[in-house]
Amino acid sequence: MSARRQMIDEALSLGRRELGCLAEGDVFEAEKLSKDRERILDEAIGDLDRENLKELADKLVEMKSLHDEISGEAKRLRSSLRDNLVSMKKQNRRIAGYSFGAGNMPRLARERFIHKKG
């Protein structure tokens, strides 16, 4: 049982590192750590019976709490990225409007008009 407890401690450590990576915006490292954490947890609690699970309940509750923090941080990061993309879209439209207003008409727009001279 102590080996399984140690595996859960290792998963908790990976989870804390994953949370740090998400806070820094390093999603690739966070993904790698989450896969490792999942694998270790599957090994640790895969074939346990109800009595043994009760012995590890404190660690599992701690893991759930950490998982909730990780999920919250991931949602905040996703929201931040979405807001940045919306902002960039608006900025690109604004810049394109200034360019068009300055007489920089794209070639495709100029060629769509029919010239009746000739």
N, CA, C and O atoms as a MOPAC input file, in Angstrom:
PM7 MOZYME 1SCF
protein

 N      0.82700 1    -1.20200 1     0.00000 1
 C      0.00000 1     0.00000 1     0.00000 1
 C      0.86400 1     1.25600 1     0.00000 1
 O      0.48900 1     2.27800 1    -0.57500 1
 N      2.02700 1     1.17000 1     0.65300 1
 C      2.88700 1     2.36000 1     0.68200 1
 C      3.42000 1     2.69800 1    -0.70700 1
 O      3.68400 1     3.86300 1    -1.00400 1
 N      3.57800 1     1.68200 1    -1.55900 1
 C      4.03700 1     1.94600 1    -2.93100 1
 C      2.96000 1     2.72400 1    -3.69300 1
 O      3.26800 1     3.63700 1    -4.46000 1
 N      1.71900 1     2.36100 1    -3.47700 1
 C      0.62200 1     3.07300 1    -4.15000 1
 C      0.49800 1     4.49600 1    -3.61300 1
 O      0.23000 1     5.42800 1    -4.37100 1
 N      0.69000 1     4.66000 1    -2.32700 1
 C      0.65600 1     5.99900 1    -1.72700 1
 C      1.77800 1     6.85400 1    -2.31800 1
 O      1.59600 1     8.04100 1    -2.59000 1
 N      2.93000 1     6.23200 1    -2.50900 1
 C      4.07000 1     6.94800 1    -3.09100 1
 C      3.77400 1     7.32500 1    -4.54600 1
 O      4.16200 1     8.40400 1    -4.99500 1
 N      3.09700 1     6.45200 1    -5.27700 1
 C      2.73200 1     6.76500 1    -6.66400 1
 C      1.76100 1     7.94300 1    -6.71100 1
 O      1.87000 1     8.80800 1    -7.58000 1
 N      0.81500 1     7.97500 1    -5.77800 1
 C     -0.13100 1     9.09200 1    -5.73400 1
 C      0.60100 1    10.38000 1    -5.37400 1
 O      0.27400 1    11.44300 1    -5.90100 1
 N      1.58900 1    10.29900 1    -4.48100 1
 C      2.40200 1    11.48200 1    -4.16500 1
 C      3.15100 1    11.97600 1    -5.39400 1
 O      3.27600 1    13.18000 1    -5.61800 1
 N      3.64900 1    11.03000 1    -6.18800 1
 C      4.34500 1    11.40400 1    -7.42300 1
 C      3.36900 1    12.07700 1    -8.39700 1
 O      3.71500 1    13.05800 1    -9.05600 1
 N      2.16100 1    11.54300 1    -8.47600 1
 C      1.13700 1    12.14700 1    -9.34900 1
 C      0.78000 1    13.55000 1    -8.85900 1
 O      0.57400 1    14.45500 1    -9.66800 1
 N      0.70700 1    13.73400 1    -7.54900 1
 C      0.44300 1    15.07500 1    -6.99800 1
 C      1.56500 1    16.04300 1    -7.36600 1
 O      1.31200 1    17.19600 1    -7.71500 1
 N      2.79100 1    15.56800 1    -7.28600 1
 C      3.93900 1    16.40800 1    -7.64900 1
 C      3.86000 1    16.80200 1    -9.12500 1
 O      4.08400 1    17.95900 1    -9.47800 1
 N      3.54000 1    15.83500 1    -9.97900 1
 C      3.39000 1    16.13900 1   -11.40800 1
 C      2.24900 1    17.12300 1   -11.63400 1
 O      2.35100 1    18.01600 1   -12.47600 1
 N      1.16600 1    16.96000 1   -10.88300 1
 C      0.03200 1    17.86300 1   -11.01100 1
 C      0.39300 1    19.29500 1   -10.64300 1
 O     -0.05300 1    20.24200 1   -11.29000 1
 N      1.20700 1    19.44800 1    -9.59700 1
 C      1.63900 1    20.80700 1    -9.20300 1
 C      2.52400 1    21.42500 1   -10.28100 1
 O      2.41200 1    22.61500 1   -10.57800 1
 N      3.40300 1    20.61200 1   -10.86400 1
 C      4.24300 1    21.11600 1   -11.96100 1
 C      3.37200 1    21.48400 1   -13.17100 1
 O      3.61400 1    22.48900 1   -13.83900 1
 N      2.36300 1    20.66000 1   -13.43900 1
 C      1.43400 1    20.93100 1   -14.53600 1
 C      0.70200 1    22.25000 1   -14.31700 1
 O      0.54400 1    23.03900 1   -15.24800 1
 N      0.25800 1    22.48500 1   -13.09300 1
 C     -0.42200 1    23.73700 1   -12.75800 1
 C      0.51200 1    24.92500 1   -12.98800 1
 O      0.09000 1    25.95700 1   -13.51000 1
 N      1.76800 1    24.77900 1   -12.60100 1
 C      2.75200 1    25.84300 1   -12.83400 1
 C      2.95900 1    26.11200 1   -14.31800 1
 O      3.05900 1    27.26300 1   -14.74300 1
 N      3.02300 1    25.04300 1   -15.09800 1
 C      3.19500 1    25.20900 1   -16.55100 1
 C      2.00100 1    25.93300 1   -17.16400 1
 O      2.16700 1    26.79200 1   -18.03000 1
 N      0.80300 1    25.58400 1   -16.71300 1
 C     -0.38300 1    26.26200 1   -17.23900 1
 C     -0.38000 1    27.73800 1   -16.85200 1
 O     -0.75700 1    28.59700 1   -17.64900 1
 N      0.04500 1    28.02300 1   -15.63500 1
 C      0.09100 1    29.41600 1   -15.18400 1
 C      1.07900 1    30.22100 1   -16.02800 1
 O      0.88200 1    31.41500 1   -16.24900 1
 N      2.14700 1    29.56200 1   -16.50100 1
 C      3.14100 1    30.23400 1   -17.34700 1
 C      2.73700 1    30.23300 1   -18.82200 1
 O      3.35200 1    30.92200 1   -19.63600 1
 N      1.70500 1    29.46200 1   -19.16400 1
 C      1.24900 1    29.40600 1   -20.55000 1
 C      1.92000 1    28.32700 1   -21.37500 1
 O      1.75700 1    28.30300 1   -22.59400 1
 N      2.67200 1    27.43000 1   -20.74600 1
 C      3.36600 1    26.35200 1   -21.46000 1
 C      2.44500 1    25.14200 1   -21.56500 1
 O      2.54800 1    24.21000 1   -20.76800 1
 N      1.54800 1    25.15500 1   -22.54500 1
 C      0.54100 1    24.09900 1   -22.65900 1
 C      1.12400 1    22.77100 1   -23.13200 1
 O      0.58100 1    21.71400 1   -22.81100 1
 N      2.20700 1    22.80800 1   -23.88000 1
 C      2.79100 1    21.56400 1   -24.38200 1
 C      3.40400 1    20.75400 1   -23.24100 1
 O      3.21700 1    19.53900 1   -23.16800 1
 N      4.12200 1    21.41700 1   -22.36600 1
 C      4.70600 1    20.73100 1   -21.19700 1
 C      3.59400 1    20.28300 1   -20.25300 1
 O      3.67000 1    19.19800 1   -19.67700 1
 N      2.56700 1    21.10800 1   -20.09200 1
 C      1.44200 1    20.74600 1   -19.22500 1
 C      0.73100 1    19.50200 1   -19.75600 1
 O      0.31100 1    18.64500 1   -18.97900 1
 N      0.60000 1    19.40800 1   -21.05300 1
 C     -0.04300 1    18.22700 1   -21.64300 1
 C      0.77600 1    16.97400 1   -21.37400 1
 O      0.22900 1    15.92700 1   -21.02800 1
 N      2.08200 1    17.08800 1   -21.53300 1
 C      2.95900 1    15.94200 1   -21.27700 1
 C      2.85600 1    15.50000 1   -19.81700 1
 O      2.76400 1    14.30700 1   -19.52600 1
 N      2.87300 1    16.46500 1   -18.91000 1
 C      2.77100 1    16.14100 1   -17.48700 1
 C      1.41300 1    15.53600 1   -17.14500 1
 O      1.32800 1    14.64700 1   -16.29800 1
 N      0.35200 1    16.00900 1   -17.79400 1
 C     -0.97900 1    15.46700 1   -17.49800 1
 C     -1.08700 1    14.00800 1   -17.93900 1
 O     -1.72500 1    13.20100 1   -17.26400 1
 N     -0.46900 1    13.67000 1   -19.06300 1
 C     -0.49200 1    12.27200 1   -19.51900 1
 C      0.28600 1    11.38000 1   -18.55500 1
 O     -0.14000 1    10.26400 1   -18.25500 1
 N      1.42400 1    11.87200 1   -18.07300 1
 C      2.19700 1    11.10900 1   -17.08600 1
 C      1.40800 1    10.93800 1   -15.79200 1
 O      1.40000 1     9.85900 1   -15.20100 1
 N      0.75300 1    11.99500 1   -15.36100 1
 C     -0.04600 1    11.95600 1   -14.13200 1
 C     -1.18400 1    10.95200 1   -14.27100 1
 O     -1.45400 1    10.18000 1   -13.35100 1
 N     -1.84900 1    10.96500 1   -15.42300 1
 C     -2.94300 1    10.03100 1   -15.66400 1
 C     -2.45400 1     8.58200 1   -15.62300 1
 O     -3.09400 1     7.72100 1   -15.02000 1
 N     -1.33100 1     8.32500 1   -16.26200 1
 C     -0.77100 1     6.96600 1   -16.30300 1
 C     -0.45000 1     6.47000 1   -14.89600 1
 O     -0.77400 1     5.33800 1   -14.53700 1
 N      0.19200 1     7.33200 1   -14.10200 1
 C      0.57400 1     6.94400 1   -12.74200 1
 C     -0.65800 1     6.68800 1   -11.88300 1
 O     -0.69500 1     5.72100 1   -11.12200 1
 N     -1.65900 1     7.54400 1   -11.99900 1
 C     -2.89000 1     7.33800 1   -11.22400 1
 C     -3.60400 1     6.05700 1   -11.63000 1
 O     -4.12500 1     5.34200 1   -10.77300 1
 N     -3.63400 1     5.76100 1   -12.91400 1
 C     -4.26500 1     4.52200 1   -13.37400 1
 C     -3.56400 1     3.30300 1   -12.77300 1
 O     -4.21700 1     2.34400 1   -12.36300 1
 N     -2.22800 1     3.34900 1   -12.72500 1
 C     -1.46700 1     2.25000 1   -12.13500 1
 C     -1.71400 1     2.15700 1   -10.63100 1
 O     -1.80600 1     1.06200 1   -10.07700 1
 N     -1.81900 1     3.30300 1    -9.98100 1
 C     -1.92600 1     3.31800 1    -8.51800 1
 C     -3.27500 1     2.81700 1    -8.01800 1
 O     -3.33600 1     2.13500 1    -6.99500 1
 N     -4.35000 1     3.14100 1    -8.71600 1
 C     -5.67000 1     2.78100 1    -8.18500 1
 C     -6.43200 1     1.83400 1    -9.09100 1
 O     -7.61600 1     1.58500 1    -8.86800 1
 N     -5.77800 1     1.30700 1   -10.09900 1
 C     -6.45100 1     0.48000 1   -11.09500 1
 C     -7.17500 1    -0.72700 1   -10.55700 1
 O     -8.33000 1    -0.94600 1   -10.92300 1
 N     -6.55800 1    -1.51800 1    -9.70900 1
 C     -7.17700 1    -2.77500 1    -9.27900 1
 C     -7.39200 1    -2.83700 1    -7.76400 1
 O     -7.36300 1    -3.91500 1    -7.17100 1
 N     -7.60500 1    -1.69400 1    -7.15700 1
 C     -7.82000 1    -1.65300 1    -5.70800 1
 C     -9.26600 1    -1.97400 1    -5.35300 1
 O    -10.19300 1    -1.63900 1    -6.09000 1
 N     -9.43700 1    -2.62400 1    -4.21900 1
 C    -10.79700 1    -2.85600 1    -3.73400 1
 C    -11.23900 1    -1.68200 1    -2.87000 1
 O    -10.46100 1    -0.76400 1    -2.60900 1
 N    -12.47200 1    -1.71700 1    -2.43500 1
 C    -13.08300 1    -0.60200 1    -1.70400 1
 C    -12.33500 1    -0.27200 1    -0.40200 1
 O    -12.16400 1     0.90300 1    -0.07500 1
 N    -11.90000 1    -1.27400 1     0.32600 1
 C    -11.20000 1    -1.04700 1     1.60000 1
 C     -9.87400 1    -0.31900 1     1.38900 1
 O     -9.54000 1     0.61000 1     2.12400 1
 N     -9.13800 1    -0.74600 1     0.39200 1
 C     -7.84800 1    -0.10200 1     0.11200 1
 C     -8.03600 1     1.32700 1    -0.39500 1
 O     -7.21900 1     2.20200 1    -0.11100 1
 N     -9.10600 1     1.55900 1    -1.13800 1
 C     -9.39600 1     2.91700 1    -1.60100 1
 C     -9.68500 1     3.84100 1    -0.41600 1
 O     -9.31100 1     5.01400 1    -0.43200 1
 N    -10.35100 1     3.30800 1     0.60800 1
 C    -10.64100 1     4.11500 1     1.79200 1
 C     -9.35600 1     4.53200 1     2.49600 1
 O     -9.28700 1     5.62100 1     3.06600 1
 N     -8.32800 1     3.66500 1     2.46200 1
 C     -7.04900 1     3.99800 1     3.08000 1
 C     -6.35700 1     5.14800 1     2.34300 1
 O     -5.62500 1     5.93400 1     2.94400 1
 N     -6.59800 1     5.23100 1     1.05700 1
 C     -5.96500 1     6.28200 1     0.24300 1
 C     -6.88100 1     7.49100 1     0.04700 1
 O     -6.55300 1     8.38500 1    -0.73300 1
 N     -7.99500 1     7.53500 1     0.72300 1
 C     -8.99800 1     8.58200 1     0.50400 1
 C     -8.42700 1     9.98300 1     0.68600 1
 O     -8.75000 1    10.87600 1    -0.09700 1
 N     -7.58200 1    10.20300 1     1.70200 1
 C     -7.03400 1    11.54500 1     1.92300 1
 C     -6.20400 1    12.01600 1     0.74100 1
 O     -6.28100 1    13.17700 1     0.33900 1
 N     -5.40400 1    11.10400 1     0.18500 1
 C     -4.57700 1    11.46600 1    -0.97700 1
 C     -5.44500 1    11.69200 1    -2.21800 1
 O     -5.16900 1    12.57600 1    -3.02900 1
 N     -6.48500 1    10.88900 1    -2.35100 1
 C     -7.35800 1    11.03500 1    -3.51500 1
 C     -8.16100 1    12.33100 1    -3.45400 1
 O     -8.41200 1    12.95800 1    -4.48300 1
 N     -8.56100 1    12.72900 1    -2.25800 1
 C     -9.26200 1    14.01100 1    -2.09600 1
 C     -8.31300 1    15.15900 1    -2.44100 1
 O     -8.70700 1    16.12400 1    -3.09500 1
 N     -7.06400 1    15.04500 1    -1.99900 1
 C     -6.05800 1    16.06700 1    -2.33500 1
 C     -5.85100 1    16.12800 1    -3.84900 1
 O     -5.71000 1    17.21000 1    -4.41800 1
 N     -5.83300 1    14.95400 1    -4.50100 1
 C     -5.66200 1    14.90400 1    -5.95600 1
 C     -6.85200 1    15.56300 1    -6.65000 1
 O     -6.66600 1    16.29000 1    -7.62600 1
 N     -8.06300 1    15.32500 1    -6.16800 1
 C     -9.23900 1    15.94200 1    -6.77400 1
 C     -9.18300 1    17.45700 1    -6.64400 1
 O     -9.51400 1    18.18200 1    -7.58200 1
 N     -8.76300 1    17.93000 1    -5.47900 1
 C     -8.64500 1    19.37100 1    -5.26400 1
 C     -7.63000 1    19.98000 1    -6.23600 1
 O     -7.87400 1    21.03500 1    -6.82000 1
 N     -6.49600 1    19.30600 1    -6.40000 1
 C     -5.47200 1    19.78300 1    -7.33000 1
 C     -5.99900 1    19.74200 1    -8.75900 1
 O     -5.74300 1    20.65600 1    -9.54300 1
 N     -6.72700 1    18.69300 1    -9.09900 1
 C     -7.30100 1    18.57500 1   -10.44700 1
 C     -8.27600 1    19.72200 1   -10.72500 1
 O     -8.31600 1    20.25800 1   -11.83200 1
 N     -9.05800 1    20.09100 1    -9.71300 1
 C     -9.98100 1    21.22400 1    -9.87500 1
 C     -9.21600 1    22.52500 1   -10.12400 1
 O     -9.63900 1    23.34800 1   -10.93600 1
 N     -8.09100 1    22.71300 1    -9.42800 1
 C     -7.25900 1    23.90600 1    -9.65600 1
 C     -6.70000 1    23.91000 1   -11.07300 1
 O     -6.69700 1    24.94300 1   -11.74400 1
 N     -6.22500 1    22.74600 1   -11.52800 1
 C     -5.66800 1    22.63300 1   -12.88200 1
 C     -6.74300 1    22.95500 1   -13.91400 1
 O     -6.49200 1    23.68700 1   -14.87200 1
 N     -7.93800 1    22.40900 1   -13.71900 1
 C     -9.04100 1    22.67500 1   -14.65600 1
 C     -9.39900 1    24.15900 1   -14.68000 1
 O     -9.65100 1    24.72200 1   -15.74500 1
 N     -9.42200 1    24.78800 1   -13.51200 1
 C     -9.71900 1    26.21700 1   -13.44500 1
 C     -8.67600 1    27.04900 1   -14.16700 1
 O     -9.01000 1    27.99500 1   -14.88000 1
 N     -7.42100 1    26.69800 1   -13.98000 1
 C     -6.34100 1    27.43200 1   -14.65400 1
 C     -6.42000 1    27.23000 1   -16.16400 1
 O     -6.19500 1    28.16900 1   -16.92700 1
 N     -6.73700 1    26.02000 1   -16.59700 1
 C     -6.87000 1    25.74800 1   -18.03400 1
 C     -8.02500 1    26.55500 1   -18.63000 1
 O     -7.91200 1    27.06400 1   -19.74600 1
 N     -9.12400 1    26.67500 1   -17.90100 1
 C    -10.25900 1    27.47600 1   -18.38600 1
 C     -9.89500 1    28.94500 1   -18.47400 1
 O    -10.28700 1    29.62900 1   -19.42000 1
 N     -9.13600 1    29.44300 1   -17.48100 1
 C     -8.70400 1    30.85100 1   -17.53400 1
 C     -7.77700 1    31.08400 1   -18.71700 1
 O     -7.88300 1    32.10400 1   -19.39800 1
 N     -6.86600 1    30.14300 1   -18.96700 1
 C     -5.94600 1    30.26300 1   -20.09500 1
 C     -6.71200 1    30.24100 1   -21.41500 1
 O     -6.41700 1    31.02800 1   -22.31400 1
 N     -7.68500 1    29.35300 1   -21.53600 1
 C     -8.50000 1    29.27100 1   -22.74800 1
 C     -9.26400 1    30.57100 1   -22.97800 1
 O     -9.32500 1    31.07000 1   -24.10200 1
 N     -9.83600 1    31.11000 1   -21.92800 1
 C    -10.57500 1    32.36900 1   -22.03000 1
 C     -9.65700 1    33.50200 1   -22.45500 1
 O    -10.03000 1    34.33300 1   -23.28400 1
 N     -8.47300 1    33.53600 1   -21.89600 1
 C     -7.50100 1    34.56600 1   -22.24300 1
 C     -7.10100 1    34.46800 1   -23.71600 1
 O     -7.00600 1    35.48100 1   -24.40900 1
 N     -6.86800 1    33.24700 1   -24.18600 1
 C     -6.51400 1    33.05800 1   -25.59500 1
 C     -7.65000 1    33.48100 1   -26.51200 1
 O     -7.41700 1    34.11400 1   -27.54100 1
 N     -8.89200 1    33.12900 1   -26.13800 1
 C    -10.04700 1    33.52200 1   -26.93900 1
 C    -10.15500 1    35.04500 1   -27.01000 1
 O    -10.40200 1    35.60500 1   -28.07800 1
 N     -9.96800 1    35.71200 1   -25.86700 1
 C    -10.03300 1    37.17600 1   -25.84800 1
 C     -8.94000 1    37.78800 1   -26.71500 1
 O     -9.17500 1    38.77300 1   -27.41400 1
 N     -7.74600 1    37.20300 1   -26.66900 1
 C     -6.64600 1    37.70700 1   -27.49700 1
 C     -6.94600 1    37.54400 1   -28.98100 1
 O     -6.65200 1    38.43400 1   -29.77900 1
 N     -7.52800 1    36.41100 1   -29.35000 1
 C     -7.86100 1    36.19200 1   -30.76000 1
 C     -8.92900 1    37.17200 1   -31.24100 1
 O     -8.83200 1    37.70400 1   -32.34700 1
 N     -9.93700 1    37.40800 1   -30.42200 1
 C    -10.98600 1    38.36900 1   -30.78600 1
 C    -10.37600 1    39.75800 1   -30.94000 1
 O    -10.71800 1    40.48600 1   -31.87200 1
 N     -9.48300 1    40.12600 1   -30.03800 1
 C     -8.82100 1    41.42600 1   -30.10700 1
 C     -7.97700 1    41.55200 1   -31.37800 1
 O     -7.97800 1    42.59700 1   -32.02800 1
 N     -7.26000 1    40.48700 1   -31.72600 1
 C     -6.43400 1    40.51700 1   -32.93700 1
 C     -7.30500 1    40.63800 1   -34.18600 1
 O     -6.93400 1    41.33300 1   -35.13300 1
 N     -8.45900 1    39.96700 1   -34.19700 1
 C     -9.37400 1    40.06500 1   -35.33200 1
 C     -9.83800 1    41.50400 1   -35.52000 1
 O     -9.84300 1    42.02000 1   -36.63700 1
 N    -10.22700 1    42.14900 1   -34.42100 1
 C    -10.68200 1    43.53600 1   -34.48100 1
 C     -9.56100 1    44.44100 1   -34.96100 1
 O     -9.78800 1    45.33800 1   -35.77200 1
 N     -8.36700 1    44.21200 1   -34.47100 1
 C     -7.22800 1    45.03000 1   -34.86800 1
 C     -6.91900 1    44.84200 1   -36.35500 1
 O     -6.61400 1    45.81200 1   -37.04900 1
 N     -6.99600 1    43.61700 1   -36.84200 1
 C     -6.74900 1    43.37500 1   -38.27200 1
 C     -7.78400 1    44.07400 1   -39.13700 1
 O     -7.44200 1    44.62800 1   -40.18200 1
 N     -9.05400 1    44.05800 1   -38.71500 1
 C    -10.09200 1    44.76300 1   -39.46700 1
 C     -9.82600 1    46.26000 1   -39.48700 1
 O     -9.99700 1    46.91700 1   -40.51400 1
 N     -9.40800 1    46.79200 1   -38.34900 1
 C     -9.14200 1    48.22700 1   -38.25100 1
 C     -7.98100 1    48.60700 1   -39.16900 1
 O     -8.05300 1    49.60900 1   -39.88100 1
 N     -6.93000 1    47.82100 1   -39.15300 1
 C     -5.76000 1    48.10300 1   -39.99300 1
 C     -6.13100 1    47.99000 1   -41.46800 1
 O     -5.69000 1    48.79700 1   -42.28700 1
 N     -6.94500 1    46.98400 1   -41.80600 1
 C     -7.37300 1    46.83500 1   -43.20300 1
 C     -8.20500 1    48.04100 1   -43.62400 1
 O     -8.10300 1    48.48600 1   -44.76700 1
 N     -9.02500 1    48.57700 1   -42.72500 1
 C     -9.81800 1    49.76700 1   -43.03600 1
 C     -8.94300 1    50.97100 1   -43.28600 1
 O     -9.20500 1    51.74700 1   -44.20500 1
 N     -7.90000 1    51.14300 1   -42.47900 1
 C     -6.97500 1    52.25600 1   -42.69400 1
 C     -6.25400 1    52.09900 1   -44.02500 1
 O     -6.04500 1    53.07600 1   -44.74500 1
 N     -5.87800 1    50.87900 1   -44.34600 1
 C     -5.16800 1    50.63300 1   -45.60000 1
 C     -6.05900 1    50.95400 1   -46.79200 1
 O     -5.62000 1    51.58600 1   -47.75300 1
 N     -7.30600 1    50.51700 1   -46.72600 1
 C     -8.24100 1    50.80000 1   -47.81800 1
 C     -8.49800 1    52.29900 1   -47.92500 1
 O     -8.56700 1    52.83200 1   -49.03200 1
 N     -8.63900 1    52.98600 1   -46.79700 1
 C     -8.87700 1    54.42200 1   -46.78500 1
 C     -7.70300 1    55.21200 1   -47.33100 1
 O     -7.87500 1    56.31800 1   -47.84400 1
 N     -6.50500 1    54.64300 1   -47.22200 1
 C     -5.31000 1    55.31900 1   -47.72200 1
 C     -5.11100 1    55.07700 1   -49.21200 1
 O     -4.13500 1    55.55300 1   -49.79300 1
 N     -6.02400 1    54.34200 1   -49.83300 1
 C     -5.91000 1    54.11900 1   -51.27800 1
 C     -5.21000 1    52.83300 1   -51.63800 1
 O     -4.95400 1    52.58100 1   -52.81500 1
 N     -4.90400 1    52.03800 1   -50.68800 1
 C     -4.25200 1    50.75100 1   -50.95500 1
 C     -5.31900 1    49.68700 1   -51.18500 1
 O     -5.60200 1    48.86900 1   -50.31000 1
 N     -5.89500 1    49.71500 1   -52.36000 1
 C     -6.95000 1    48.77500 1   -52.69000 1
 C     -6.29700 1    47.46800 1   -53.14900 1
 O     -5.38400 1    47.49600 1   -53.97400 1
 N     -6.74000 1    46.35900 1   -52.64300 1
 C     -6.17000 1    45.08200 1   -53.07600 1
 C     -6.39100 1    44.84900 1   -54.56100 1
 O     -7.37900 1    45.31800 1   -55.12800 1
 N     -5.47500 1    44.12700 1   -55.19100 1
 C     -5.52200 1    43.87600 1   -56.61700 1
 C     -6.82900 1    43.19700 1   -57.01900 1
 O     -7.40600 1    43.53300 1   -58.05200 1
 N     -7.28900 1    42.26600 1   -56.23200 1
 C     -8.51900 1    41.55000 1   -56.53400 1
 C     -9.70800 1    42.51100 1   -56.57200 1
 O    -10.58400 1    42.37100 1   -57.42500 1
 N     -9.74800 1    43.46800 1   -55.67200 1
 C    -10.84600 1    44.43400 1   -55.63800 1
 C    -10.80100 1    45.34600 1   -56.86600 1
 O    -11.85200 1    45.70700 1   -57.39600 1
 N     -9.62700 1    45.72000 1   -57.31800 1
 C     -9.51200 1    46.58200 1   -58.50400 1
 C     -9.93400 1    45.83800 1   -59.75700 1
 O    -10.54700 1    46.43000 1   -60.64500 1
 N     -9.61800 1    44.55600 1   -59.84800 1
 C     -9.88800 1    43.80500 1   -61.06400 1
 C    -11.34000 1    43.34600 1   -61.18500 1
 O    -11.74200 1    42.85100 1   -62.23800 1
 N    -12.12900 1    43.50500 1   -60.12400 1
 C    -13.52400 1    43.07400 1   -60.23300 1
 C    -14.37900 1    44.10300 1   -60.95700 1
 O    -15.48300 1    43.77300 1   -61.39000 1
 N    -13.91500 1    45.32500 1   -61.10300 1
 C    -14.69100 1    46.33500 1   -61.78700 1
 C    -14.49100 1    46.22000 1   -63.30200 1
 O    -13.39700 1    45.90800 1   -63.77200 1
 N    -15.56500 1    46.47800 1   -64.05500 1
 C    -15.52000 1    46.39500 1   -65.51000 1
 C    -15.21000 1    47.77900 1   -66.05800 1
 O    -15.83100 1    48.76800 1   -65.66800 1
 N    -14.25600 1    47.83900 1   -66.95600 1
 C    -13.93200 1    49.09700 1   -67.62000 1
 C    -14.69200 1    49.19700 1   -68.92400 1
 O    -14.57700 1    48.30200 1   -69.76100 1
 N    -15.47700 1    50.26400 1   -69.13200 1
 C    -16.30800 1    50.40000 1   -70.32700 1
 C    -15.62000 1    51.22300 1   -71.39700 1
 O    -16.22200 1    51.49700 1   -72.43600 1
 N    -14.40300 1    51.62000 1   -71.18200 1
 C    -13.68700 1    52.39900 1   -72.19600 1
 C    -13.16600 1    51.45300 1   -73.27400 1
 O    -12.73600 1    50.33400 1   -72.99400 1
 N    -13.21500 1    51.92000 1   -74.47700 1
 C    -12.57200 1    51.20100 1   -75.52800 1
 C    -13.40100 1    50.55200 1   -76.50400 1
 O    -12.88800 1    49.92000 1   -77.42800 1

